Amino acid sequence: MSAERGSEDSEARGARSAGADSAVEDAEETVRDAISAPDAEGRPRRTTRRFPLFTRDTARPEGGGRAAPGDAPAPARQWPILAVLSAVGLGLLLTALDVFRFGTILIGAALLAGAVMRWMLPDVGMLAVRSRFTDMVTYGVLGVAIVLLAMMAQPSPWLVIPFLDDTLHFTVR
């Protein structure tokens, strides 16, 4: 009887281990940690901590949340980008109405305001495109460049930078 019992125990253990193997396989199909990613068939797999050669998705930029509560209407949730785009639109309208210098300065000032909002506000909605630093530098550099070019526009520039005038005359000769 003990021989029969031993064989039954070993069969039961074998059945349990086969069930455990399938349970382990099922457990491998679930994503458990932050460094899991789906493969080409959509099954999750464990990846290395190295950066991938080709990215398949992008992370949401910090500050990319809603700028107003979720129950607010869509325009109110995206007020930072709407403010920047409204100022740029007004600047383009002024430029089209032959007030070139003020229109372009308004466009540059709108970009500078976008850089300040990106720096000051925790959530700016769709004004957040990349990382906070990259957005601030991009908006700031473009805003400053547009304002400086508007101030140096001919005729009768408000800002004269002598070495730029010499460079222009040297290249035109």
Backbone as JSON Lines, residues from 0, in Angstrom:
{"i":0,"aa":"M","n":[0.81,-1.18,0.0],"ca":[0.0,0.0,0.0],"c":[0.87,1.26,0.0]}
{"i":1,"aa":"S","n":[1.98,1.21,0.69],"ca":[2.85,2.38,0.71],"c":[3.46,2.62,-0.67]}
{"i":2,"aa":"A","n":[3.69,1.53,-1.45],"ca":[4.21,1.71,-2.8],"c":[3.16,2.39,-3.67]}
{"i":3,"aa":"E","n":[1.88,1.98,-3.49],"ca":[0.82,2.63,-4.26],"c":[0.7,4.11,-3.88]}
{"i":4,"aa":"R","n":[0.79,4.34,-2.58],"ca":[0.68,5.72,-2.1],"c":[1.82,6.57,-2.64]}
{"i":5,"aa":"G","n":[3.04,6.02,-2.68],"ca":[4.2,6.76,-3.2],"c":[4.04,7.1,-4.66]}
{"i":6,"aa":"S","n":[3.5,6.15,-5.44],"ca":[3.32,6.43,-6.86],"c":[2.22,7.47,-7.07]}
{"i":7,"aa":"E","n":[1.15,7.41,-6.23],"ca":[0.09,8.41,-6.34],"c":[0.62,9.79,-5.98]}
{"i":8,"aa":"D","n":[1.47,9.85,-4.92],"ca":[2.05,11.14,-4.53],"c":[2.93,11.72,-5.62]}
{"i":9,"aa":"S","n":[3.73,10.85,-6.26],"ca":[4.6,11.37,-7.31],"c":[3.79,11.82,-8.51]}
{"i":10,"aa":"E","n":[2.68,11.11,-8.83],"ca":[1.82,11.56,-9.93],"c":[1.16,12.9,-9.6]}
{"i":11,"aa":"A","n":[0.71,13.04,-8.34],"ca":[0.08,14.29,-7.92],"c":[1.07,15.44,-7.98]}
{"i":12,"aa":"R","n":[2.32,15.15,-7.54],"ca":[3.35,16.18,-7.61],"c":[3.64,16.56,-9.05]}
{"i":13,"aa":"G","n":[3.67,15.6,-9.94],"ca":[3.92,15.87,-11.35],"c":[2.81,16.71,-11.94]}
{"i":14,"aa":"A","n":[1.56,16.38,-11.57],"ca":[0.43,17.17,-12.07],"c":[0.48,18.58,-11.54]}
{"i":15,"aa":"R","n":[0.84,18.73,-10.24],"ca":[0.93,20.07,-9.67],"c":[2.04,20.88,-10.33]}
{"i":16,"aa":"S","n":[3.18,20.24,-10.61],"ca":[4.28,20.98,-11.23],"c":[3.93,21.35,-12.66]}
{"i":17,"aa":"A","n":[3.19,20.5,-13.37],"ca":[2.74,20.87,-14.72],"c":[1.79,22.05,-14.66]}
{"i":18,"aa":"G","n":[0.91,22.06,-13.66],"ca":[0.01,23.19,-13.48],"c":[0.78,24.44,-13.09]}
{"i":19,"aa":"A","n":[1.82,24.27,-12.29],"ca":[2.64,25.41,-11.89],"c":[3.39,25.97,-13.08]}
{"i":20,"aa":"D","n":[3.85,25.08,-13.99],"ca":[4.54,25.56,-15.19],"c":[3.62,26.4,-16.05]}
{"i":21,"aa":"S","n":[2.36,25.94,-16.2],"ca":[1.43,26.74,-17.01],"c":[1.09,28.05,-16.3]}
{"i":22,"aa":"A","n":[1.05,28.0,-14.97],"ca":[0.8,29.24,-14.22],"c":[1.96,30.2,-14.39]}
{"i":23,"aa":"V","n":[3.18,29.67,-14.41],"ca":[4.36,30.52,-14.62],"c":[4.31,31.12,-16.02]}
{"i":24,"aa":"E","n":[3.92,30.3,-17.02],"ca":[3.82,30.83,-18.38],"c":[2.76,31.92,-18.45]}
{"i":25,"aa":"D","n":[1.61,31.72,-17.76],"ca":[0.58,32.75,-17.74],"c":[1.08,34.0,-17.04]}
{"i":26,"aa":"A","n":[1.87,33.82,-15.99],"ca":[2.39,34.97,-15.25],"c":[3.38,35.74,-16.11]}
{"i":27,"aa":"E","n":[4.08,35.07,-17.02],"ca":[5.02,35.77,-17.89],"c":[4.3,36.64,-18.9]}
{"i":28,"aa":"E","n":[3.03,36.37,-19.16],"ca":[2.27,37.15,-20.12],"c":[1.81,38.49,-19.56]}
{"i":29,"aa":"T","n":[1.85,38.67,-18.24],"ca":[1.41,39.93,-17.66],"c":[2.59,40.87,-17.47]}
{"i":30,"aa":"V","n":[2.31,42.14,-17.55],"ca":[3.34,43.15,-17.36],"c":[3.41,43.45,-15.87]}
{"i":31,"aa":"R","n":[4.57,43.27,-15.28],"ca":[4.7,43.46,-13.84],"c":[5.58,44.64,-13.45]}
{"i":32,"aa":"D","n":[6.45,45.08,-14.3],"ca":[7.34,46.15,-13.89],"c":[7.42,47.21,-14.99]}
{"i":33,"aa":"A","n":[8.14,48.27,-14.67],"ca":[8.18,49.42,-15.58],"c":[9.05,49.17,-16.79]}
{"i":34,"aa":"I","n":[9.86,48.12,-16.78],"ca":[10.74,47.88,-17.91],"c":[10.25,46.71,-18.73]}
{"i":35,"aa":"S","n":[8.93,46.59,-18.88],"ca":[8.33,45.61,-19.77],"c":[7.74,46.35,-20.95]}
{"i":36,"aa":"A","n":[7.82,45.74,-22.08],"ca":[7.27,46.37,-23.28],"c":[6.71,45.27,-24.17]}
{"i":37,"aa":"P","n":[5.67,45.57,-24.93],"ca":[5.13,44.52,-25.82],"c":[6.06,44.27,-26.99]}
{"i":38,"aa":"D","n":[6.11,43.01,-27.44],"ca":[6.9,42.7,-28.62],"c":[6.05,42.94,-29.86]}
{"i":39,"aa":"A","n":[6.49,42.47,-31.0],"ca":[5.8,42.75,-32.25],"c":[4.39,42.16,-32.28]}
{"i":40,"aa":"E","n":[4.18,41.04,-31.58],"ca":[2.86,40.43,-31.54],"c":[1.97,41.01,-30.45]}
{"i":41,"aa":"G","n":[2.47,41.91,-29.65],"ca":[1.69,42.52,-28.59],"c":[1.82,41.84,-27.25]}
{"i":42,"aa":"R","n":[2.61,40.79,-27.15],"ca":[2.8,40.11,-25.87],"c":[3.86,40.86,-25.08]}
{"i":43,"aa":"P","n":[3.65,41.05,-23.78],"ca":[4.66,41.74,-22.99],"c":[5.92,40.9,-22.85]}
{"i":44,"aa":"R","n":[7.03,41.55,-22.86],"ca":[8.3,40.85,-22.67],"c":[9.21,41.73,-21.84]}
{"i":45,"aa":"R","n":[10.15,41.12,-21.19],"ca":[11.1,41.86,-20.37],"c":[12.2,42.4,-21.27]}
{"i":46,"aa":"T","n":[12.51,43.66,-21.1],"ca":[13.55,44.28,-21.91],"c":[14.71,44.69,-21.03]}
{"i":47,"aa":"T","n":[15.76,45.11,-21.66],"ca":[16.91,45.59,-20.9],"c":[16.68,47.04,-20.52]}
{"i":48,"aa":"R","n":[17.56,47.58,-19.7],"ca":[17.45,48.97,-19.29],"c":[18.11,49.91,-20.28]}
{"i":49,"aa":"R","n":[18.69,49.38,-21.34],"ca":[19.3,50.22,-22.37],"c":[18.22,50.9,-23.18]}
{"i":50,"aa":"F","n":[18.57,52.04,-23.76],"ca":[17.63,52.73,-24.62],"c":[17.46,51.92,-25.9]}
{"i":51,"aa":"P","n":[16.25,51.86,-26.43],"ca":[16.04,51.09,-27.65],"c":[16.65,51.8,-28.85]}
{"i":52,"aa":"L","n":[16.96,51.02,-29.86],"ca":[17.51,51.59,-31.08],"c":[16.45,52.43,-31.8]}
{"i":53,"aa":"F","n":[15.21,51.92,-31.84],"ca":[14.1,52.65,-32.44],"c":[13.02,52.81,-31.38]}
{"i":54,"aa":"T","n":[12.52,54.03,-31.2],"ca":[11.45,54.24,-30.23],"c":[10.11,54.02,-30.91]}
{"i":55,"aa":"R","n":[9.18,53.43,-30.17],"ca":[7.85,53.16,-30.71],"c":[6.8,54.07,-30.09]}
{"i":56,"aa":"D","n":[7.14,54.73,-29.0],"ca":[6.17,55.55,-28.3],"c":[6.93,56.68,-27.61]}
{"i":57,"aa":"T","n":[6.23,57.72,-27.25],"ca":[6.87,58.82,-26.55],"c":[6.23,59.0,-25.19]}
{"i":58,"aa":"A","n":[7.02,59.45,-24.25],"ca":[6.49,59.72,-22.93],"c":[5.81,61.08,-22.93]}
{"i":59,"aa":"R","n":[4.8,61.22,-22.1],"ca":[4.12,62.5,-21.98],"c":[5.08,63.49,-21.34]}
{"i":60,"aa":"P","n":[5.22,64.7,-21.91],"ca":[6.16,65.65,-21.33],"c":[5.72,66.11,-19.95]}
{"i":61,"aa":"E","n":[6.69,66.4,-19.08],"ca":[6.29,66.87,-17.77],"c":[5.61,68.21,-17.92]}
{"i":62,"aa":"G","n":[4.53,68.39,-17.19],"ca":[3.73,69.6,-17.33],"c":[2.7,69.47,-18.43]}
{"i":63,"aa":"G","n":[2.55,68.28,-19.01],"ca":[1.64,68.1,-20.11],"c":[0.21,67.79,-19.69]}
{"i":64,"aa":"G","n":[-0.08,67.89,-18.4],"ca":[-1.45,67.64,-17.93],"c":[-2.37,68.8,-18.26]}
{"i":65,"aa":"R","n":[-3.6,68.68,-17.83],"ca":[-4.58,69.73,-18.09],"c":[-4.24,70.97,-17.27]}
{"i":66,"aa":"A","n":[-4.45,72.14,-17.87],"ca":[-4.18,73.39,-17.19],"c":[-5.37,73.83,-16.34]}
{"i":67,"aa":"A","n":[-6.49,73.13,-16.45],"ca":[-7.68,73.4,-15.66],"c":[-8.28,72.05,-15.28]}
{"i":68,"aa":"P","n":[-9.22,72.01,-14.32],"ca":[-9.8,70.72,-13.92],"c":[-10.45,69.98,-15.09]}
{"i":69,"aa":"G","n":[-10.56,68.66,-14.95],"ca":[-11.08,67.83,-16.02],"c":[-12.53,68.1,-16.38]}
{"i":70,"aa":"D","n":[-13.32,68.65,-15.45],"ca":[-14.72,68.92,-15.76],"c":[-14.91,70.27,-16.47]}
{"i":71,"aa":"A","n":[-13.85,71.05,-16.63],"ca":[-13.93,72.33,-17.34],"c":[-14.05,72.06,-18.84]}
{"i":72,"aa":"P","n":[-14.65,72.97,-19.59],"ca":[-14.73,72.77,-21.04],"c":[-13.34,72.76,-21.68]}
{"i":73,"aa":"A","n":[-13.23,72.15,-22.85],"ca":[-11.95,71.95,-23.51],"c":[-11.14,73.24,-23.69]}
{"i":74,"aa":"P","n":[-11.73,74.35,-24.15],"ca":[-10.91,75.56,-24.29],"c":[-10.32,76.04,-22.96]}
{"i":75,"aa":"A","n":[-11.06,75.9,-21.88],"ca":[-10.55,76.35,-20.58],"c":[-9.4,75.46,-20.11]}
{"i":76,"aa":"R","n":[-9.42,74.18,-20.49],"ca":[-8.34,73.27,-20.09],"c":[-7.05,73.59,-20.83]}
{"i":77,"aa":"Q","n":[-7.15,74.2,-21.98],"ca":[-5.97,74.47,-22.8],"c":[-5.7,75.98,-22.93]}
{"i":78,"aa":"W","n":[-5.97,76.74,-21.89],"ca":[-5.84,78.19,-21.98],"c":[-4.41,78.66,-22.26]}
{"i":79,"aa":"P","n":[-3.34,77.98,-21.8],"ca":[-2.01,78.53,-22.12],"c":[-1.7,78.57,-23.62]}
{"i":80,"aa":"I","n":[-1.99,77.47,-24.31],"ca":[-1.69,77.48,-25.74],"c":[-2.65,78.39,-26.49]}
{"i":81,"aa":"L","n":[-3.89,78.49,-26.02],"ca":[-4.83,79.4,-26.67],"c":[-4.4,80.86,-26.51]}
{"i":82,"aa":"A","n":[-3.83,81.2,-25.35],"ca":[-3.34,82.57,-25.15],"c":[-2.18,82.87,-26.1]}
{"i":83,"aa":"V","n":[-1.25,81.93,-26.21],"ca":[-0.1,82.14,-27.1],"c":[-0.57,82.22,-28.55]}
{"i":84,"aa":"L","n":[-1.43,81.29,-28.96],"ca":[-1.9,81.3,-30.35],"c":[-2.74,82.54,-30.67]}
{"i":85,"aa":"S","n":[-3.52,83.03,-29.71],"ca":[-4.3,84.25,-29.93],"c":[-3.4,85.45,-30.13]}
{"i":86,"aa":"A","n":[-2.35,85.55,-29.32],"ca":[-1.41,86.66,-29.47],"c":[-0.67,86.57,-30.8]}
{"i":87,"aa":"V","n":[-0.28,85.36,-31.2],"ca":[0.39,85.19,-32.49],"c":[-0.56,85.55,-33.62]}
{"i":88,"aa":"G","n":[-1.82,85.13,-33.52],"ca":[-2.81,85.48,-34.54],"c":[-3.02,86.97,-34.65]}
{"i":89,"aa":"L","n":[-3.09,87.66,-33.51],"ca":[-3.23,89.11,-33.53],"c":[-1.99,89.76,-34.15]}
{"i":90,"aa":"G","n":[-0.81,89.22,-33.83],"ca":[0.42,89.75,-34.44],"c":[0.44,89.55,-35.94]}
{"i":91,"aa":"L","n":[-0.03,88.4,-36.41],"ca":[-0.11,88.18,-37.86],"c":[-1.12,89.11,-38.51]}
{"i":92,"aa":"L","n":[-2.23,89.37,-37.82],"ca":[-3.23,90.31,-38.35],"c":[-2.64,91.71,-38.45]}
{"i":93,"aa":"L","n":[-1.93,92.14,-37.42],"ca":[-1.29,93.47,-37.46],"c":[-0.27,93.54,-38.59]}
{"i":94,"aa":"T","n":[0.48,92.47,-38.78],"ca":[1.46,92.44,-39.86],"c":[0.77,92.53,-41.22]}
{"i":95,"aa":"A","n":[-0.36,91.84,-41.37],"ca":[-1.11,91.9,-42.63],"c":[-1.71,93.27,-42.86]}
{"i":96,"aa":"L","n":[-2.02,93.99,-41.79],"ca":[-2.59,95.34,-41.91],"c":[-1.52,96.42,-42.01]}
{"i":97,"aa":"D","n":[-0.29,96.01,-42.34],"ca":[0.84,96.91,-42.6],"c":[1.36,97.6,-41.34]}
{"i":98,"aa":"V","n":[1.23,96.95,-40.21],"ca":[1.87,97.41,-38.98],"c":[2.91,96.34,-38.64]}
{"i":99,"aa":"F","n":[3.89,96.22,-39.55],"ca":[4.83,95.1,-39.53],"c":[5.61,94.99,-38.22]}
{"i":100,"aa":"R","n":[6.2,96.1,-37.8],"ca":[7.08,96.05,-36.63],"c":[6.32,95.64,-35.36]}
{"i":101,"aa":"F","n":[5.16,96.25,-35.12],"ca":[4.4,95.9,-33.92],"c":[3.85,94.47,-33.98]}
{"i":102,"aa":"G","n":[3.46,94.05,-35.17],"ca":[2.94,92.7,-35.33],"c":[4.0,91.64,-35.04]}
{"i":103,"aa":"T","n":[5.19,91.82,-35.58],"ca":[6.24,90.83,-35.35],"c":[6.76,90.88,-33.92]}
{"i":104,"aa":"I","n":[6.79,92.05,-33.31],"ca":[7.18,92.13,-31.9],"c":[6.14,91.41,-31.04]}
{"i":105,"aa":"L","n":[4.87,91.53,-31.38],"ca":[3.83,90.82,-30.64],"c":[3.98,89.3,-30.8]}
{"i":106,"aa":"I","n":[4.36,88.84,-31.98],"ca":[4.58,87.41,-32.19],"c":[5.74,86.92,-31.31]}
{"i":107,"aa":"G","n":[6.84,87.67,-31.3],"ca":[7.98,87.3,-30.46],"c":[7.64,87.35,-28.98]}
{"i":108,"aa":"A","n":[6.86,88.35,-28.59],"ca":[6.46,88.47,-27.18],"c":[5.54,87.31,-26.78]}
{"i":109,"aa":"A","n":[4.7,86.84,-27.7],"ca":[3.84,85.7,-27.41],"c":[4.68,84.45,-27.16]}
{"i":110,"aa":"L","n":[5.72,84.25,-27.95],"ca":[6.6,83.1,-27.73],"c":[7.35,83.23,-26.4]}
{"i":111,"aa":"L","n":[7.78,84.44,-26.08],"ca":[8.43,84.64,-24.78],"c":[7.46,84.38,-23.63]}
{"i":112,"aa":"A","n":[6.21,84.78,-23.8],"ca":[5.2,84.5,-22.77],"c":[4.97,82.99,-22.65]}
{"i":113,"aa":"G","n":[5.02,82.28,-23.77],"ca":[4.91,80.82,-23.73],"c":[6.06,80.2,-22.96]}
{"i":114,"aa":"A","n":[7.26,80.73,-23.13],"ca":[8.42,80.23,-22.38],"c":[8.25,80.48,-20.89]}
{"i":115,"aa":"V","n":[7.74,81.66,-20.54],"ca":[7.54,81.98,-19.12],"c":[6.45,81.09,-18.52]}
{"i":116,"aa":"M","n":[5.37,80.88,-19.27],"ca":[4.3,79.99,-18.76],"c":[4.82,78.57,-18.59]}
{"i":117,"aa":"R","n":[5.64,78.13,-19.54],"ca":[6.19,76.76,-19.44],"c":[7.08,76.63,-18.22]}
{"i":118,"aa":"W","n":[7.74,77.73,-17.83],"ca":[8.63,77.71,-16.66],"c":[7.85,77.82,-15.35]}
{"i":119,"aa":"M","n":[6.82,78.66,-15.33],"ca":[6.13,78.98,-14.09],"c":[5.01,78.01,-13.73]}
{"i":120,"aa":"L","n":[4.25,77.56,-14.7],"ca":[3.04,76.78,-14.43],"c":[3.35,75.29,-14.36]}
{"i":121,"aa":"P","n":[2.74,74.57,-13.43],"ca":[3.01,73.13,-13.33],"c":[2.39,72.34,-14.49]}
{"i":122,"aa":"D","n":[1.21,72.73,-14.96],"ca":[0.55,72.05,-16.07],"c":[0.13,73.08,-17.09]}
{"i":123,"aa":"V","n":[0.58,72.91,-18.33],"ca":[0.28,73.87,-19.38],"c":[-0.44,73.25,-20.56]}
{"i":124,"aa":"G","n":[-0.92,72.03,-20.42],"ca":[-1.67,71.39,-21.48],"c":[-0.83,71.16,-22.72]}
{"i":125,"aa":"M","n":[-1.39,71.53,-23.86],"ca":[-0.72,71.26,-25.13],"c":[0.44,72.2,-25.42]}
{"i":126,"aa":"L","n":[0.69,73.16,-24.57],"ca":[1.88,74.0,-24.72],"c":[3.13,73.18,-24.4]}
{"i":127,"aa":"A","n":[2.98,72.11,-23.65],"ca":[4.09,71.21,-23.34],"c":[4.27,70.26,-24.52]}
{"i":128,"aa":"V","n":[5.4,70.37,-25.19],"ca":[5.68,69.51,-26.34],"c":[6.76,68.51,-26.0]}
{"i":129,"aa":"R","n":[7.84,68.97,-25.43],"ca":[8.93,68.09,-25.04],"c":[9.2,68.32,-23.56]}
{"i":130,"aa":"S","n":[10.43,68.18,-23.14],"ca":[10.73,68.42,-21.74],"c":[10.6,69.91,-21.44]}
{"i":131,"aa":"R","n":[10.45,70.23,-20.17],"ca":[10.28,71.63,-19.77],"c":[11.45,72.47,-20.24]}
{"i":132,"aa":"F","n":[12.66,71.99,-20.05],"ca":[13.86,72.74,-20.44],"c":[13.88,72.98,-21.95]}
{"i":133,"aa":"T","n":[13.61,71.95,-22.74],"ca":[13.65,72.07,-24.2],"c":[12.59,73.06,-24.68]}
{"i":134,"aa":"D","n":[11.39,72.98,-24.11],"ca":[10.34,73.92,-24.51],"c":[10.72,75.35,-24.16]}
{"i":135,"aa":"M","n":[11.24,75.56,-22.95],"ca":[11.61,76.92,-22.53],"c":[12.69,77.49,-23.45]}
{"i":136,"aa":"V","n":[13.7,76.7,-23.75],"ca":[14.79,77.19,-24.6],"c":[14.28,77.47,-26.01]}
{"i":137,"aa":"T","n":[13.47,76.58,-26.54],"ca":[12.96,76.76,-27.91],"c":[12.08,78.0,-28.01]}
{"i":138,"aa":"Y","n":[11.1,78.11,-27.12],"ca":[10.22,79.29,-27.15],"c":[11.01,80.57,-26.89]}
{"i":139,"aa":"G","n":[11.94,80.53,-25.95],"ca":[12.71,81.72,-25.61],"c":[13.62,82.19,-26.73]}
{"i":140,"aa":"V","n":[14.37,81.26,-27.33],"ca":[15.3,81.64,-28.4],"c":[14.54,82.16,-29.61]}
{"i":141,"aa":"L","n":[13.45,81.48,-29.99],"ca":[12.68,81.96,-31.13],"c":[12.03,83.31,-30.84]}
{"i":142,"aa":"G","n":[11.52,83.49,-29.62],"ca":[10.91,84.77,-29.26],"c":[11.91,85.92,-29.3]}
{"i":143,"aa":"V","n":[13.09,85.7,-28.72],"ca":[14.12,86.75,-28.72],"c":[14.58,87.05,-30.14]}
{"i":144,"aa":"A","n":[14.77,86.01,-30.95],"ca":[15.22,86.23,-32.33],"c":[14.18,87.03,-33.13]}
{"i":145,"aa":"I","n":[12.92,86.71,-32.97],"ca":[11.88,87.44,-33.71],"c":[11.79,88.89,-33.26]}
{"i":146,"aa":"V","n":[11.88,89.13,-31.95],"ca":[11.82,90.51,-31.44],"c":[13.04,91.3,-31.94]}
{"i":147,"aa":"L","n":[14.23,90.7,-31.86],"ca":[15.42,91.43,-32.33],"c":[15.36,91.71,-33.82]}
{"i":148,"aa":"L","n":[14.92,90.74,-34.6],"ca":[14.81,90.98,-36.05],"c":[13.77,92.04,-36.36]}
{"i":149,"aa":"A","n":[12.68,92.08,-35.61],"ca":[11.66,93.11,-35.83],"c":[12.21,94.48,-35.49]}
{"i":150,"aa":"M","n":[13.03,94.56,-34.45],"ca":[13.6,95.86,-34.06],"c":[14.69,96.32,-35.03]}
{"i":151,"aa":"M","n":[15.31,95.39,-35.74],"ca":[16.37,95.76,-36.68],"c":[15.85,95.92,-38.11]}
{"i":152,"aa":"A","n":[14.55,95.74,-38.33],"ca":[14.0,95.8,-39.69],"c":[14.14,97.2,-40.27]}
{"i":153,"aa":"Q","n":[14.4,97.25,-41.56],"ca":[14.54,98.5,-42.28],"c":[13.17,98.94,-42.77]}
{"i":154,"aa":"P","n":[12.87,100.16,-43.02],"ca":[13.67,101.36,-42.8],"c":[13.56,101.86,-41.37]}
{"i":155,"aa":"S","n":[14.46,102.68,-41.02],"ca":[14.6,103.3,-39.69],"c":[14.5,102.26,-38.57]}
{"i":156,"aa":"P","n":[15.55,101.44,-38.44],"ca":[15.53,100.41,-37.39],"c":[15.59,101.03,-36.0]}
{"i":157,"aa":"W","n":[14.93,100.37,-35.05],"ca":[14.98,100.81,-33.66],"c":[16.25,100.33,-32.98]}
{"i":158,"aa":"L","n":[16.86,99.32,-33.5],"ca":[18.06,98.72,-32.92],"c":[19.09,98.58,-34.03]}
{"i":159,"aa":"V","n":[20.27,99.14,-33.79],"ca":[21.35,99.04,-34.77],"c":[22.51,98.3,-34.12]}
{"i":160,"aa":"I","n":[22.91,97.22,-34.75],"ca":[24.06,96.45,-34.27],"c":[25.14,96.6,-35.34]}
{"i":161,"aa":"P","n":[26.23,97.35,-35.04],"ca":[27.21,97.72,-36.08],"c":[27.87,96.52,-36.76]}
{"i":162,"aa":"F","n":[28.23,95.5,-36.0],"ca":[28.95,94.4,-36.66],"c":[28.04,93.63,-37.62]}
{"i":163,"aa":"L","n":[26.74,93.64,-37.39],"ca":[25.84,93.0,-38.33],"c":[25.75,93.8,-39.63]}
{"i":164,"aa":"D","n":[25.76,95.12,-39.52],"ca":[25.74,95.97,-40.71],"c":[27.01,95.76,-41.51]}
{"i":165,"aa":"D","n":[28.15,95.69,-40.83],"ca":[29.42,95.43,-41.53],"c":[29.42,94.06,-42.18]}
{"i":166,"aa":"T","n":[28.86,93.08,-41.51],"ca":[28.8,91.73,-42.08],"c":[27.93,91.7,-43.31]}
{"i":167,"aa":"L","n":[26.8,92.39,-43.27],"ca":[25.91,92.44,-44.42],"c":[26.6,93.11,-45.61]}
{"i":168,"aa":"H","n":[27.26,94.24,-45.38],"ca":[27.91,94.95,-46.46],"c":[29.11,94.18,-46.99]}
{"i":169,"aa":"F","n":[29.78,93.41,-46.16],"ca":[30.9,92.59,-46.6],"c":[30.42,91.46,-47.5]}
{"i":170,"aa":"T","n":[29.32,90.85,-47.16],"ca":[28.82,89.73,-47.95],"c":[28.15,90.17,-49.24]}
{"i":171,"aa":"V","n":[27.6,91.38,-49.29],"ca":[26.91,91.85,-50.48],"c":[27.91,92.31,-51.52]}
{"i":172,"aa":"R","n":[29.06,92.81,-51.09],"ca":[30.05,93.33,-52.06],"c":[30.46,92.34,-53.08]}
